[in-house]
Amino acid sequence: MFFEILELPEWVLTASQYMLAAAIVLSTIRAIKVPTLLDRIIALDLIAALTMAQCVVLTLVSGFIPYLDIAIAIALISFIATVALVRYLESKDL
Amino acid sequence: MMTIIISTFLLVGCFFALLAAIGVVRMPDIYCRMHSATKAGAFGSALILIAVMLAYPTPRVWVGCLAILFFFYLTAPVAAHLVGRICYRSKLPIWKPKKKK
């Protein structure tokens, strides 16, 4: 289950995790302050994609492979959530 | 050598993910924002997944990463198309550059 952790430089892993965290914070700001409701859907979709990327980087940091399964689940659920929200909004007037 | 390649893939992928978030915050128009979020976000995630595939060359990891790549590139255009269609049908304004006089 655990793999031998690869000898990546420490600052590479730290920098990639901080960059993804900054991206999640920025898109959360956009999801809170929105001009229209559809912007919120786009920002939430992006947050899901970034969370998936963060899980994949966590696999690389810790060497614990089952984090990849979490990433698969997030990738599937975010698509279904986006489609459900958009199909619901189609039946209403914006 | 392998370490340098994996680090490059990882850092470039994270940079593109950050670029997608900056585009979502800074772009003037909902169509531009959608374009930034879907394309740059998917590209950054794909680069990070390739980095993990290079780091652990085992069947367990490759099957998982290829499944994520397949689903992501199958579903991201569909979701973007749905959002773009509802934006266009509800006649949201399209941004135009201001003319200099």
N, CA and C atoms of all chains as a GROMACS GRO file, in nm:
protein
  585
    1MET      N    1   0.085  -0.121   0.000
    1MET     CA    2   0.000   0.000   0.000
    1MET      C    3   0.088   0.125   0.000
    2PHE      N    4   0.184   0.127   0.093
    2PHE     CA    5   0.276   0.240   0.094
    2PHE      C    6   0.390   0.216  -0.004
    3PHE      N    7   0.422   0.317  -0.079
    3PHE     CA    8   0.536   0.306  -0.168
    3PHE      C    9   0.654   0.382  -0.108
    4GLU      N   10   0.769   0.345  -0.156
    4GLU     CA   11   0.887   0.420  -0.115
    4GLU      C   12   0.877   0.561  -0.168
    5ILE      N   13   0.893   0.658  -0.081
    5ILE     CA   14   0.874   0.797  -0.121
    5ILE      C   15   0.989   0.840  -0.210
    6LEU      N   16   0.951   0.898  -0.323
    6LEU     CA   17   1.052   0.938  -0.420
    6LEU      C   18   1.134   1.055  -0.367
    7GLU      N   19   1.257   1.064  -0.414
    7GLU     CA   20   1.346   1.169  -0.365
    7GLU      C   21   1.326   1.299  -0.442
    8LEU      N   22   1.203   1.352  -0.434
    8LEU     CA   23   1.181   1.485  -0.492
    8LEU      C   24   1.233   1.589  -0.395
    9PRO      N   25   1.280   1.703  -0.445
    9PRO     CA   26   1.322   1.809  -0.353
    9PRO      C   27   1.205   1.858  -0.270
   10GLU      N   28   1.235   1.895  -0.147
   10GLU     CA   29   1.128   1.936  -0.055
   10GLU      C   30   1.055   2.060  -0.105
   11TRP      N   31   1.131   2.155  -0.163
   11TRP     CA   32   1.067   2.282  -0.200
   11TRP      C   33   0.973   2.265  -0.318
   12VAL      N   34   0.995   2.163  -0.401
   12VAL     CA   35   0.904   2.142  -0.514
   12VAL      C   36   0.766   2.103  -0.464
   13LEU      N   37   0.763   2.006  -0.371
   13LEU     CA   38   0.634   1.961  -0.318
   13LEU      C   39   0.565   2.074  -0.243
   14THR      N   40   0.643   2.147  -0.160
   14THR     CA   41   0.583   2.257  -0.083
   14THR      C   42   0.529   2.365  -0.176
   15ALA      N   43   0.607   2.401  -0.279
   15ALA     CA   44   0.564   2.507  -0.370
   15ALA      C   45   0.440   2.466  -0.447
   16SER      N   46   0.433   2.339  -0.491
   16SER     CA   47   0.314   2.299  -0.566
   16SER      C   48   0.191   2.297  -0.477
   17GLN      N   49   0.209   2.253  -0.350
   17GLN     CA   50   0.093   2.254  -0.262
   17GLN      C   51   0.046   2.395  -0.230
   18TYR      N   52   0.143   2.488  -0.212
   18TYR     CA   53   0.102   2.626  -0.185
   18TYR      C   54   0.036   2.689  -0.306
   19MET      N   55   0.084   2.657  -0.427
   19MET     CA   56   0.021   2.714  -0.547
   19MET      C   57  -0.123   2.666  -0.562
   20LEU      N   58  -0.144   2.535  -0.537
   20LEU     CA   59  -0.281   2.483  -0.548
   20LEU      C   60  -0.370   2.543  -0.440
   21ALA      N   61  -0.315   2.563  -0.320
   21ALA     CA   62  -0.395   2.623  -0.212
   21ALA      C   63  -0.434   2.766  -0.248
   22ALA      N   64  -0.338   2.842  -0.305
   22ALA     CA   65  -0.370   2.980  -0.345
   22ALA      C   66  -0.476   2.981  -0.454
   23ALA      N   67  -0.470   2.884  -0.547
   23ALA     CA   68  -0.571   2.876  -0.652
   23ALA      C   69  -0.708   2.847  -0.593
   24ILE      N   70  -0.714   2.756  -0.493
   24ILE     CA   71  -0.843   2.725  -0.431
   24ILE      C   72  -0.898   2.847  -0.359
   25VAL      N   73  -0.811   2.924  -0.290
   25VAL     CA   74  -0.857   3.044  -0.219
   25VAL      C   75  -0.912   3.146  -0.318
   26LEU      N   76  -0.842   3.166  -0.431
   26LEU     CA   77  -0.888   3.264  -0.530
   26LEU      C   78  -1.023   3.225  -0.587
   27SER      N   79  -1.041   3.098  -0.621
   27SER     CA   80  -1.170   3.060  -0.679
   27SER      C   81  -1.279   3.057  -0.574
   28THR      N   82  -1.244   3.040  -0.446
   28THR     CA   83  -1.346   3.053  -0.341
   28THR      C   84  -1.393   3.197  -0.330
   29ILE      N   85  -1.299   3.293  -0.344
   29ILE     CA   86  -1.338   3.434  -0.343
   29ILE      C   87  -1.436   3.462  -0.458
   30ARG      N   88  -1.405   3.404  -0.576
   30ARG     CA   89  -1.494   3.425  -0.690
   30ARG      C   90  -1.630   3.358  -0.665
   31ALA      N   91  -1.630   3.242  -0.596
   31ALA     CA   92  -1.757   3.174  -0.572
   31ALA      C   93  -1.842   3.250  -0.472
   32ILE      N   94  -1.780   3.331  -0.383
   32ILE     CA   95  -1.859   3.406  -0.287
   32ILE      C   96  -1.911   3.535  -0.350
   33LYS      N   97  -1.821   3.609  -0.417
   33LYS     CA   98  -1.862   3.735  -0.480
   33LYS      C   99  -1.885   3.710  -0.628
   34VAL      N  100  -2.011   3.693  -0.667
   34VAL     CA  101  -2.040   3.662  -0.806
   34VAL      C  102  -2.134   3.763  -0.868
   35PRO      N  103  -2.116   3.796  -0.997
   35PRO     CA  104  -2.214   3.877  -1.068
   35PRO      C  105  -2.340   3.798  -1.102
   36THR      N  106  -2.325   3.677  -1.150
   36THR     CA  107  -2.441   3.594  -1.183
   36THR      C  108  -2.426   3.458  -1.116
   37LEU      N  109  -2.537   3.382  -1.118
   37LEU     CA  110  -2.536   3.252  -1.050
   37LEU      C  111  -2.450   3.151  -1.125
   38LEU      N  112  -2.440   3.168  -1.258
   38LEU     CA  113  -2.363   3.070  -1.336
   38LEU      C  114  -2.214   3.079  -1.305
   39ASP      N  115  -2.168   3.201  -1.266
   39ASP     CA  116  -2.029   3.216  -1.224
   39ASP      C  117  -1.997   3.127  -1.105
   40ARG      N  118  -2.096   3.114  -1.017
   40ARG     CA  119  -2.075   3.032  -0.898
   40ARG      C  120  -2.057   2.886  -0.939
   41ILE      N  121  -2.135   2.841  -1.038
   41ILE     CA  122  -2.122   2.702  -1.083
   41ILE      C  123  -1.984   2.680  -1.143
   42ILE      N  124  -1.937   2.777  -1.224
   42ILE     CA  125  -1.804   2.763  -1.286
   42ILE      C  126  -1.697   2.758  -1.179
   43ALA      N  127  -1.708   2.847  -1.078
   43ALA     CA  128  -1.605   2.851  -0.974
   43ALA      C  129  -1.607   2.723  -0.891
   44LEU      N  130  -1.727   2.667  -0.864
   44LEU     CA  131  -1.733   2.543  -0.787
   44LEU      C  132  -1.675   2.427  -0.866
   45ASP      N  133  -1.698   2.427  -0.997
   45ASP     CA  134  -1.638   2.324  -1.082
   45ASP      C  135  -1.485   2.331  -1.076
   46LEU      N  136  -1.435   2.455  -1.081
   46LEU     CA  137  -1.289   2.472  -1.075
   46LEU      C  138  -1.235   2.429  -0.939
   47ILE      N  139  -1.311   2.459  -0.831
   47ILE     CA  140  -1.266   2.417  -0.697
   47ILE      C  141  -1.258   2.266  -0.690
   48ALA      N  142  -1.354   2.196  -0.750
   48ALA     CA  143  -1.351   2.050  -0.748
   48ALA      C  144  -1.229   1.998  -0.824
   49ALA      N  145  -1.199   2.059  -0.939
   49ALA     CA  146  -1.083   2.015  -1.016
   49ALA      C  147  -0.954   2.038  -0.937
   50LEU      N  148  -0.946   2.152  -0.868
   50LEU     CA  149  -0.825   2.182  -0.792
   50LEU      C  150  -0.810   2.092  -0.670
   51THR      N  151  -0.924   2.056  -0.609
   51THR     CA  152  -0.918   1.963  -0.496
   51THR      C  153  -0.868   1.827  -0.542
   52MET      N  154  -0.914   1.787  -0.662
   52MET     CA  155  -0.866   1.661  -0.719
   52MET      C  156  -0.715   1.667  -0.740
   53ALA      N  157  -0.667   1.780  -0.793
   53ALA     CA  158  -0.523   1.793  -0.816
   53ALA      C  159  -0.446   1.790  -0.684
   54GLN      N  160  -0.506   1.852  -0.581
   54GLN     CA  161  -0.441   1.852  -0.449
   54GLN      C  162  -0.431   1.710  -0.394
   55CYS      N  163  -0.535   1.627  -0.416
   55CYS     CA  164  -0.531   1.487  -0.371
   55CYS      C  165  -0.421   1.412  -0.445
   56VAL      N  166  -0.405   1.439  -0.576
   56VAL     CA  167  -0.302   1.369  -0.653
   56VAL      C  168  -0.163   1.408  -0.604
   57VAL      N  169  -0.144   1.537  -0.572
   57VAL     CA  170  -0.015   1.582  -0.520
   57VAL      C  171   0.011   1.518  -0.383
   58LEU      N  172  -0.096   1.500  -0.306
   58LEU     CA  173  -0.083   1.436  -0.174
   58LEU      C  174  -0.035   1.291  -0.188
   59THR      N  175  -0.076   1.224  -0.297
   59THR     CA  176  -0.022   1.090  -0.324
   59THR      C  177   0.129   1.095  -0.338
   60LEU      N  178   0.176   1.197  -0.411
   60LEU     CA  179   0.319   1.211  -0.436
   60LEU      C  180   0.393   1.248  -0.308
   61VAL      N  181   0.329   1.327  -0.220
   61VAL     CA  182   0.396   1.370  -0.098
   61VAL      C  183   0.410   1.255   0.000
   62SER      N  184   0.298   1.180   0.020
   62SER     CA  185   0.298   1.081   0.127
   62SER      C  186   0.332   0.941   0.080
   63GLY      N  187   0.316   0.911  -0.050
   63GLY     CA  188   0.340   0.776  -0.097
   63GLY      C  189   0.228   0.680  -0.063
   64PHE      N  190   0.113   0.732  -0.023
   64PHE     CA  191  -0.003   0.649   0.011
   64PHE      C  192  -0.095   0.646  -0.110
   65ILE      N  193  -0.101   0.531  -0.180
   65ILE     CA  194  -0.164   0.526  -0.311
   65ILE      C  195  -0.316   0.546  -0.307
   66PRO      N  196  -0.392   0.500  -0.206
   66PRO     CA  197  -0.538   0.518  -0.211
   66PRO      C  198  -0.589   0.660  -0.219
   67TYR      N  199  -0.500   0.762  -0.204
   67TYR     CA  200  -0.548   0.898  -0.231
   67TYR      C  201  -0.593   0.916  -0.375
   68LEU      N  202  -0.540   0.831  -0.467
   68LEU     CA  203  -0.583   0.839  -0.606
   68LEU      C  204  -0.730   0.803  -0.622
   69ASP      N  205  -0.780   0.710  -0.540
   69ASP     CA  206  -0.920   0.672  -0.548
   69ASP      C  207  -1.011   0.787  -0.508
   70ILE      N  208  -0.966   0.864  -0.408
   70ILE     CA  209  -1.042   0.984  -0.371
   70ILE      C  210  -1.050   1.080  -0.489
   71ALA      N  211  -0.938   1.091  -0.562
   71ALA     CA  212  -0.935   1.182  -0.677
   71ALA      C  213  -1.033   1.134  -0.785
   72ILE      N  214  -1.041   1.002  -0.806
   72ILE     CA  215  -1.138   0.949  -0.905
   72ILE      C  216  -1.279   0.985  -0.863
   73ALA      N  217  -1.311   0.967  -0.734
   73ALA     CA  218  -1.446   0.996  -0.686
   73ALA      C  219  -1.480   1.144  -0.704
   74ILE      N  220  -1.383   1.232  -0.673
   74ILE     CA  221  -1.410   1.376  -0.685
   74ILE      C  222  -1.432   1.412  -0.832
   75ALA      N  223  -1.352   1.353  -0.923
   75ALA     CA  224  -1.366   1.385  -1.064
   75ALA      C  225  -1.504   1.345  -1.116
   76LEU      N  226  -1.555   1.230  -1.070
   76LEU     CA  227  -1.687   1.186  -1.117
   76LEU      C  228  -1.797   1.271  -1.058
   77ILE      N  229  -1.789   1.299  -0.927
   77ILE     CA  230  -1.899   1.367  -0.859
   77ILE      C  231  -1.911   1.512  -0.906
   78SER      N  232  -1.796   1.577  -0.936
   78SER     CA  233  -1.804   1.718  -0.976
   78SER      C  234  -1.877   1.732  -1.109
   79PHE      N  235  -1.855   1.638  -1.200
   79PHE     CA  236  -1.926   1.645  -1.328
   79PHE      C  237  -2.076   1.629  -1.308
   80ILE      N  238  -2.114   1.531  -1.225
   80ILE     CA  239  -2.258   1.507  -1.204
   80ILE      C  240  -2.321   1.628  -1.137
   81ALA      N  241  -2.249   1.692  -1.042
   81ALA     CA  242  -2.304   1.808  -0.973
   81ALA      C  243  -2.324   1.924  -1.069
   82THR      N  244  -2.224   1.948  -1.157
   82THR     CA  245  -2.236   2.058  -1.252
   82THR      C  246  -2.355   2.037  -1.347
   83VAL      N  247  -2.367   1.914  -1.399
   83VAL     CA  248  -2.476   1.886  -1.493
   83VAL      C  249  -2.611   1.901  -1.424
   84ALA      N  250  -2.622   1.853  -1.300
   84ALA     CA  251  -2.750   1.862  -1.229
   84ALA      C  252  -2.788   2.007  -1.204
   85LEU      N  253  -2.690   2.090  -1.161
   85LEU     CA  254  -2.720   2.231  -1.134
   85LEU      C  255  -2.762   2.304  -1.261
   86VAL      N  256  -2.690   2.277  -1.372
   86VAL     CA  257  -2.722   2.349  -1.494
   86VAL      C  258  -2.857   2.306  -1.550
   87ARG      N  259  -2.888   2.177  -1.542
   87ARG     CA  260  -3.018   2.132  -1.592
   87ARG      C  261  -3.131   2.187  -1.507
   88TYR      N  262  -3.102   2.206  -1.376
   88TYR     CA  263  -3.205   2.266  -1.291
   88TYR      C  264  -3.225   2.412  -1.327
   89LEU      N  265  -3.115   2.484  -1.353
   89LEU     CA  266  -3.128   2.627  -1.384
   89LEU      C  267  -3.191   2.650  -1.520
   90GLU      N  268  -3.181   2.550  -1.609
   90GLU     CA  269  -3.240   2.567  -1.742
   90GLU      C  270  -3.391   2.578  -1.733
   91SER      N  271  -3.451   2.517  -1.631
   91SER     CA  272  -3.597   2.520  -1.621
   91SER      C  273  -3.645   2.649  -1.557
   92LYS      N  274  -3.553   2.736  -1.512
   92LYS     CA  275  -3.593   2.860  -1.448
   92LYS      C  276  -3.545   2.979  -1.530
   93ASP      N  277  -3.600   3.094  -1.503
   93ASP     CA  278  -3.550   3.216  -1.565
   93ASP      C  279  -3.438   3.272  -1.480
   94LEU      N  280  -3.333   3.314  -1.544
   94LEU     CA  281  -3.222   3.374  -1.470
   94LEU      C  282  -3.248   3.522  -1.451
   95MET      N  283   1.803   1.267  -1.291
   95MET     CA  284   1.741   1.306  -1.419
   95MET      C  285   1.588   1.295  -1.412
   96MET      N  286   1.543   1.176  -1.363
   96MET     CA  287   1.398   1.155  -1.353
   96MET      C  288   1.336   1.255  -1.256
   97THR      N  289   1.412   1.287  -1.152
   97THR     CA  290   1.361   1.382  -1.053
   97THR      C  291   1.335   1.517  -1.116
   98ILE      N  292   1.424   1.560  -1.204
   98ILE     CA  293   1.407   1.691  -1.268
   98ILE      C  294   1.283   1.692  -1.357
   99ILE      N  295   1.263   1.580  -1.432
   99ILE     CA  296   1.147   1.574  -1.522
   99ILE      C  297   1.017   1.578  -1.440
  100ILE      N  298   1.012   1.496  -1.333
  100ILE     CA  299   0.889   1.491  -1.253
  100ILE      C  300   0.863   1.626  -1.187
  101SER      N  301   0.970   1.691  -1.137
  101SER     CA  302   0.951   1.821  -1.072
  101SER      C  303   0.901   1.925  -1.172
  102THR      N  304   0.954   1.918  -1.296
  102THR     CA  305   0.908   2.014  -1.397
  102THR      C  306   0.760   1.995  -1.428
  103PHE      N  307   0.720   1.868  -1.448
  103PHE     CA  308   0.578   1.843  -1.477
  103PHE      C  309   0.490   1.894  -1.362
  104LEU      N  310   0.533   1.865  -1.238
  104LEU     CA  311   0.453   1.903  -1.122
  104LEU      C  312   0.440   2.054  -1.111
  105LEU      N  313   0.553   2.124  -1.125
  105LEU     CA  314   0.548   2.270  -1.106
  105LEU      C  315   0.472   2.338  -1.219
  106VAL      N  316   0.490   2.290  -1.344
  106VAL     CA  317   0.417   2.352  -1.455
  106VAL      C  318   0.267   2.326  -1.442
  107GLY      N  319   0.230   2.204  -1.399
  107GLY     CA  320   0.089   2.174  -1.379
  107GLY      C  321   0.027   2.262  -1.272
  108CYS      N  322   0.097   2.279  -1.160
  108CYS     CA  323   0.043   2.365  -1.054
  108CYS      C  324   0.037   2.509  -1.100
  109PHE      N  325   0.134   2.552  -1.182
  109PHE     CA  326   0.130   2.689  -1.234
  109PHE      C  327   0.008   2.710  -1.321
  110PHE      N  328  -0.026   2.610  -1.405
  110PHE     CA  329  -0.144   2.627  -1.490
  110PHE      C  330  -0.272   2.626  -1.408
  111ALA      N  331  -0.275   2.546  -1.299
  111ALA     CA  332  -0.393   2.547  -1.213
  111ALA      C  333  -0.409   2.685  -1.147
  112LEU      N  334  -0.298   2.743  -1.104
  112LEU     CA  335  -0.304   2.876  -1.044
  112LEU      C  336  -0.349   2.979  -1.147
  113LEU      N  337  -0.302   2.962  -1.272
  113LEU     CA  338  -0.340   3.052  -1.381
  113LEU      C  339  -0.491   3.045  -1.407
  114ALA      N  340  -0.547   2.924  -1.397
  114ALA     CA  341  -0.691   2.909  -1.416
  114ALA      C  342  -0.768   2.987  -1.310
  115ALA      N  343  -0.722   2.980  -1.184
  115ALA     CA  344  -0.791   3.052  -1.077
  115ALA      C  345  -0.778   3.203  -1.096
  116ILE      N  346  -0.659   3.249  -1.136
  116ILE     CA  347  -0.641   3.393  -1.160
  116ILE      C  348  -0.731   3.439  -1.274
  117GLY      N  349  -0.743   3.355  -1.378
  117GLY     CA  350  -0.831   3.390  -1.489
  117GLY      C  351  -0.976   3.398  -1.446
  118VAL      N  352  -1.019   3.305  -1.358
  118VAL     CA  353  -1.158   3.309  -1.311
  118VAL      C  354  -1.184   3.438  -1.233
  119VAL      N  355  -1.084   3.485  -1.157
  119VAL     CA  356  -1.106   3.607  -1.080
  119VAL      C  357  -1.100   3.730  -1.170
  120ARG      N  358  -1.008   3.735  -1.267
  120ARG     CA  359  -0.976   3.859  -1.335
  120ARG      C  360  -1.047   3.881  -1.468
  121MET      N  361  -1.099   3.774  -1.532
  121MET     CA  362  -1.156   3.791  -1.665
  121MET      C  363  -1.285   3.873  -1.661
  122PRO      N  364  -1.314   3.951  -1.765
  122PRO     CA  365  -1.426   4.045  -1.758
  122PRO      C  366  -1.562   3.986  -1.790
  123ASP      N  367  -1.567   3.865  -1.845
  123ASP     CA  368  -1.689   3.817  -1.908
  123ASP      C  369  -1.712   3.673  -1.865
  124ILE      N  370  -1.837   3.628  -1.859
  124ILE     CA  371  -1.860   3.491  -1.811
  124ILE      C  372  -1.807   3.388  -1.910
  125TYR      N  373  -1.810   3.420  -2.037
  125TYR     CA  374  -1.759   3.325  -2.136
  125TYR      C  375  -1.607   3.311  -2.124
  126CYS      N  376  -1.539   3.425  -2.102
  126CYS     CA  377  -1.394   3.420  -2.083
  126CYS      C  378  -1.359   3.342  -1.957
  127ARG      N  379  -1.438   3.364  -1.850
  127ARG     CA  380  -1.410   3.295  -1.724
  127ARG      C  381  -1.425   3.144  -1.741
  128MET      N  382  -1.532   3.105  -1.814
  128MET     CA  383  -1.556   2.962  -1.834
  128MET      C  384  -1.442   2.900  -1.915
  129HIS      N  385  -1.397   2.972  -2.015
  129HIS     CA  386  -1.286   2.927  -2.098
  129HIS      C  387  -1.161   2.906  -2.014
  130SER      N  388  -1.132   3.002  -1.927
  130SER     CA  389  -1.013   2.991  -1.842
  130SER      C  390  -1.025   2.872  -1.746
  131ALA      N  391  -1.142   2.859  -1.682
  131ALA     CA  392  -1.157   2.756  -1.580
  131ALA      C  393  -1.146   2.617  -1.641
  132THR      N  394  -1.213   2.593  -1.753
  132THR     CA  395  -1.216   2.456  -1.805
  132THR      C  396  -1.084   2.418  -1.872
  133LYS      N  397  -1.032   2.504  -1.959
  133LYS     CA  398  -0.915   2.460  -2.036
  133LYS      C  399  -0.789   2.458  -1.952
  134ALA      N  400  -0.759   2.568  -1.884
  134ALA     CA  401  -0.634   2.572  -1.807
  134ALA      C  402  -0.641   2.475  -1.689
  135GLY      N  403  -0.758   2.463  -1.625
  135GLY     CA  404  -0.771   2.371  -1.513
  135GLY      C  405  -0.748   2.227  -1.554
  136ALA      N  406  -0.808   2.187  -1.668
  136ALA     CA  407  -0.792   2.049  -1.714
  136ALA      C  408  -0.647   2.022  -1.755
  137PHE      N  409  -0.583   2.121  -1.817
  137PHE     CA  410  -0.443   2.102  -1.860
  137PHE      C  411  -0.351   2.088  -1.738
  138GLY      N  412  -0.372   2.172  -1.638
  138GLY     CA  413  -0.289   2.162  -1.518
  138GLY      C  414  -0.306   2.029  -1.447
  139SER      N  415  -0.432   1.984  -1.434
  139SER     CA  416  -0.457   1.854  -1.369
  139SER      C  417  -0.391   1.741  -1.447
  140ALA      N  418  -0.396   1.750  -1.581
  140ALA     CA  419  -0.336   1.643  -1.662
  140ALA      C  420  -0.186   1.638  -1.642
  141LEU      N  421  -0.120   1.755  -1.633
  141LEU     CA  422   0.025   1.754  -1.612
  141LEU      C  423   0.062   1.695  -1.476
  142ILE      N  424  -0.019   1.728  -1.372
  142ILE     CA  425   0.009   1.673  -1.239
  142ILE      C  426  -0.008   1.522  -1.239
  143LEU      N  427  -0.112   1.473  -1.310
  143LEU     CA  428  -0.134   1.328  -1.318
  143LEU      C  429  -0.019   1.259  -1.390
  144ILE      N  430   0.034   1.324  -1.496
  144ILE     CA  431   0.148   1.264  -1.567
  144ILE      C  432   0.270   1.258  -1.475
  145ALA      N  433   0.287   1.359  -1.391
  145ALA     CA  434   0.398   1.357  -1.296
  145ALA      C  435   0.386   1.237  -1.201
  146VAL      N  436   0.263   1.211  -1.151
  146VAL     CA  437   0.246   1.096  -1.061
  146VAL      C  438   0.269   0.965  -1.135
  147MET      N  439   0.224   0.957  -1.262
  147MET     CA  440   0.246   0.835  -1.339
  147MET      C  441   0.395   0.808  -1.360
  148LEU      N  442   0.472   0.914  -1.382
  148LEU     CA  443   0.617   0.895  -1.399
  148LEU      C  444   0.683   0.857  -1.266
  149ALA      N  445   0.627   0.907  -1.154
  149ALA     CA  446   0.692   0.883  -1.026
  149ALA      C  447   0.672   0.739  -0.979
  150TYR      N  448   0.550   0.683  -1.001
  150TYR     CA  449   0.524   0.546  -0.956
  150TYR      C  450   0.486   0.461  -1.076
  151PRO      N  451   0.578   0.401  -1.146
  151PRO     CA  452   0.541   0.321  -1.264
  151PRO      C  453   0.493   0.181  -1.228
  152THR      N  454   0.377   0.172  -1.163
  152THR     CA  455   0.316   0.043  -1.133
  152THR      C  456   0.177   0.039  -1.195
  153PRO      N  457   0.123  -0.081  -1.224
  153PRO     CA  458  -0.009  -0.090  -1.288
  153PRO      C  459  -0.119  -0.026  -1.206
  154ARG      N  460  -0.113  -0.041  -1.072
  154ARG     CA  461  -0.216   0.015  -0.984
  154ARG      C  462  -0.228   0.166  -1.004
  155VAL      N  463  -0.114   0.234  -1.006
  155VAL     CA  464  -0.115   0.379  -1.019
  155VAL      C  465  -0.153   0.420  -1.162
  156TRP      N  466  -0.101   0.346  -1.260
  156TRP     CA  467  -0.128   0.387  -1.399
  156TRP      C  468  -0.275   0.373  -1.433
  157VAL      N  469  -0.340   0.263  -1.384
  157VAL     CA  470  -0.482   0.247  -1.412
  157VAL      C  471  -0.563   0.359  -1.349
  158GLY      N  472  -0.530   0.396  -1.225
  158GLY     CA  473  -0.603   0.504  -1.160
  158GLY      C  474  -0.584   0.636  -1.231
  159CYS      N  475  -0.460   0.668  -1.265
  159CYS     CA  476  -0.433   0.797  -1.330
  159CYS      C  477  -0.496   0.804  -1.468
  160LEU      N  478  -0.489   0.692  -1.544
  160LEU     CA  479  -0.550   0.694  -1.677
  160LEU      C  480  -0.702   0.704  -1.666
  161ALA      N  481  -0.761   0.643  -1.562
  161ALA     CA  482  -0.905   0.655  -1.543
  161ALA      C  483  -0.943   0.799  -1.515
  162ILE      N  484  -0.864   0.867  -1.429
  162ILE     CA  485  -0.894   1.007  -1.399
  162ILE      C  486  -0.880   1.092  -1.525
  163LEU      N  487  -0.772   1.070  -1.600
  163LEU     CA  488  -0.752   1.149  -1.723
  163LEU      C  489  -0.867   1.127  -1.820
  164PHE      N  490  -0.907   1.000  -1.838
  164PHE     CA  491  -1.014   0.967  -1.933
  164PHE      C  492  -1.145   1.035  -1.892
  165PHE      N  493  -1.183   1.019  -1.764
  165PHE     CA  494  -1.309   1.078  -1.720
  165PHE      C  495  -1.304   1.230  -1.728
  166PHE      N  496  -1.189   1.286  -1.691
  166PHE     CA  497  -1.180   1.432  -1.686
  166PHE      C  498  -1.192   1.490  -1.826
  167TYR      N  499  -1.118   1.431  -1.921
  167TYR     CA  500  -1.124   1.485  -2.056
  167TYR      C  501  -1.251   1.447  -2.128
  168LEU      N  502  -1.325   1.347  -2.076
  168LEU     CA  503  -1.456   1.315  -2.133
  168LEU      C  504  -1.563   1.410  -2.080
  169THR      N  505  -1.554   1.447  -1.951
  169THR     CA  506  -1.665   1.520  -1.890
  169THR      C  507  -1.646   1.671  -1.888
  170ALA      N  508  -1.522   1.721  -1.885
  170ALA     CA  509  -1.503   1.866  -1.876
  170ALA      C  510  -1.561   1.941  -1.997
  171PRO      N  511  -1.543   1.895  -2.123
  171PRO     CA  512  -1.606   1.968  -2.233
  171PRO      C  513  -1.757   1.964  -2.228
  172VAL      N  514  -1.814   1.852  -2.179
  172VAL     CA  515  -1.961   1.843  -2.173
  172VAL      C  516  -2.016   1.945  -2.074
  173ALA      N  517  -1.952   1.954  -1.957
  173ALA     CA  518  -1.997   2.050  -1.856
  173ALA      C  519  -1.981   2.193  -1.907
  174ALA      N  520  -1.867   2.222  -1.974
  174ALA     CA  521  -1.845   2.357  -2.025
  174ALA      C  522  -1.946   2.391  -2.133
  175HIS      N  523  -1.979   2.293  -2.216
  175HIS     CA  524  -2.078   2.317  -2.320
  175HIS      C  525  -2.216   2.347  -2.262
  176LEU      N  526  -2.254   2.272  -2.156
  176LEU     CA  527  -2.384   2.296  -2.093
  176LEU      C  528  -2.390   2.436  -2.034
  177VAL      N  529  -2.283   2.477  -1.963
  177VAL     CA  530  -2.282   2.610  -1.901
  177VAL      C  531  -2.284   2.718  -2.009
  178GLY      N  532  -2.206   2.699  -2.116
  178GLY     CA  533  -2.204   2.798  -2.221
  178GLY      C  534  -2.336   2.811  -2.292
  179ARG      N  535  -2.406   2.698  -2.308
  179ARG     CA  536  -2.534   2.704  -2.377
  179ARG      C  537  -2.638   2.779  -2.295
  180ILE      N  538  -2.640   2.753  -2.163
  180ILE     CA  539  -2.740   2.824  -2.081
  180ILE      C  540  -2.705   2.973  -2.073
  181CYS      N  541  -2.575   3.008  -2.072
  181CYS     CA  542  -2.535   3.150  -2.073
  181CYS      C  543  -2.584   3.216  -2.201
  182TYR      N  544  -2.566   3.150  -2.312
  182TYR     CA  545  -2.603   3.210  -2.441
  182TYR      C  546  -2.754   3.223  -2.454
  183ARG      N  547  -2.827   3.123  -2.405
  183ARG     CA  548  -2.972   3.126  -2.420
  183ARG      C  549  -3.035   3.230  -2.331
  184SER      N  550  -2.974   3.254  -2.211
  184SER     CA  551  -3.032   3.356  -2.125
  184SER      C  552  -2.976   3.493  -2.157
  185LYS      N  553  -2.903   3.506  -2.270
  185LYS     CA  554  -2.861   3.634  -2.325
  185LYS      C  555  -2.781   3.716  -2.226
  186LEU      N  556  -2.682   3.652  -2.163
  186LEU     CA  557  -2.590   3.728  -2.079
  186LEU      C  558  -2.502   3.815  -2.169
  187PRO      N  559  -2.465   3.935  -2.122
  187PRO     CA  560  -2.391   4.027  -2.210
  187PRO      C  561  -2.252   3.976  -2.241
  188ILE      N  562  -2.210   3.999  -2.364
  188ILE     CA  563  -2.075   3.962  -2.408
  188ILE      C  564  -1.987   4.084  -2.398
  189TRP      N  565  -1.868   4.066  -2.339
  189TRP     CA  566  -1.776   4.177  -2.316
  189TRP      C  567  -1.716   4.222  -2.448
  190LYS      N  568  -1.708   4.354  -2.465
  190LYS     CA  569  -1.640   4.408  -2.582
  190LYS      C  570  -1.536   4.509  -2.536
  191PRO      N  571  -1.420   4.513  -2.600
  191PRO     CA  572  -1.319   4.611  -2.559
  191PRO      C  573  -1.367   4.753  -2.587
  192LYS      N  574  -1.329   4.843  -2.493
  192LYS     CA  575  -1.370   4.982  -2.512
  192LYS      C  576  -1.290   5.044  -2.625
  193LYS      N  577  -1.362   5.118  -2.709
  193LYS     CA  578  -1.293   5.182  -2.822
  193LYS      C  579  -1.223   5.308  -2.774
  194LYS      N  580  -1.103   5.327  -2.822
  194LYS     CA  581  -1.030   5.450  -2.789
  194LYS      C  582  -1.069   5.559  -2.887
  195LYS      N  583  -1.093   5.676  -2.831
  195LYS     CA  584  -1.133   5.787  -2.918
  195LYS      C  585  -1.027   5.896  -2.913
   0.00000   0.00000   0.00000
